[in-house]
Amino acid sequence: MVISDYELPAGFTPNRVNLLVKLPPGFPDAAPDMFWVHPEVRAPNGAVPKATSPEPLLGKNWQRFSWHLVPGAWKPGVSELRDFLRCIYSRFLRLD
């Protein structure tokens, strides 16, 4: 799933990207894992965020965030996509 024009927290360059989330078989009982942005982003300090790497998908080079939910964060039958999106936004707020 691609979310166009996803707004990042203040200070990131660019401030809007395409956000790619892969929904696993069994979703929403199975949790999504990792996420991708296009174009590549830089943190407010100008650095490439930690645990990222380029990955070709859908005919473009996406920036993959190798980032995972902590065990127990996803609750089958309760958690929804918007919960995962909040976690992604929180990942950016960590500014690393």
Secondary structure as UniProt FT lines:
FT   STRAND          2..7
FT   TURN            10..11
FT   STRAND          16..20
FT   TURN            25..29
FT   STRAND          35..38
FT   TURN            44..45
FT   TURN            50..51
FT   STRAND          52..57
FT   TURN            58..59
FT   STRAND          60..65
FT   TURN            71..72
FT   TURN            76..78
FT   HELIX           81..93
//
